Amino acid sequence: MLHSKIEGTGKPLLILHGFLGMSDNWKTLGTQFAADFQVHLLDLRNHGRSLHSEEFSYEIMAQDVYDYCQANTLENINIIGHSMGGKVAMLLAATHPKLVRKLIVADIGPKFYPQHHQDILAGLNAVDFSKKPSRNEVEEIMASYVSDFGTRQFLMKNLFWKEPEQLAFRFNLAVFNNKMDEIGIALHKYLIYKKPTLFIRGGNSKYILESDFEIIKQHFPDSSIETIPNVGHWLHAENPTTFYQKVTSFLK
């Protein structure tokens, strides 16, 4: 069973984080949404506090979320997915349309994406936890590979004390090293979700281009695409106010 944090009452709203993220990334927005919904912040397989497994694909992650809904007797759900979590949410909605009432996808499209996390993975793999590095030492190592401060802080949130004086990453880095190609896989061309869908993209992000609008409409004919200006891929963190407003307006 996936690890989750549940807050609020009302219609269920599931939130799925992106690659190398976890439910904690959505804690503040989750509390806001909980004023109107029963919010379920999930850690996806091989992330956060959820199970580590050699199996890692969009199919298995979507099945995990479906099983979670079944175990918690959730029906007619709304779901938000960011980046990798958006691909999981798309697949879940397209394969189980009766389960999903409305779908919100944050800064990812259904298309194929080539690998682009090589520097991040190199930085993560450069950390030797057998030497019992401190948090500062871990960040110094990663800074040689990941120059962007915000990205490093996002990754550093995955550090935890596995035991006294022994840090570790919560995600399953070994599996990611072997299965990175899974992250970029496109939604199967025959999958279509006909219910209301909202795509929200960052104005400074390259993840959803205008040339992608056609394929989005093919898979999600009842979809709209909105842009939050002056933000990048982590649009919900960079401008949470506008993100919250767009989502709540769509879910009404």
Secondary structure, 3 states (H helix, E strand, C coil): CCCEEEECCCCEEEEECCCCCCHHHHHHHHHHHCCCCEEEEECCCCCCCCCCCCCCCHHHHHHHHHHHHHHCCCCCEEEEEECHHHHHHHHHHHHCCCCEEEEEEECCCCCCCCCCCHHHHHHHHCCCHHHCCCHHHHHHHHHCCCCCHHHHHHHHCCEEEEECCEEEECCCHHHHHHCHHHHHCCCCCCCCCCCCEEEEEECCCCCCCHHHHHHHHHHCCCEEEEEECCCCCCHHHHCHHHHHHHHHHHHC
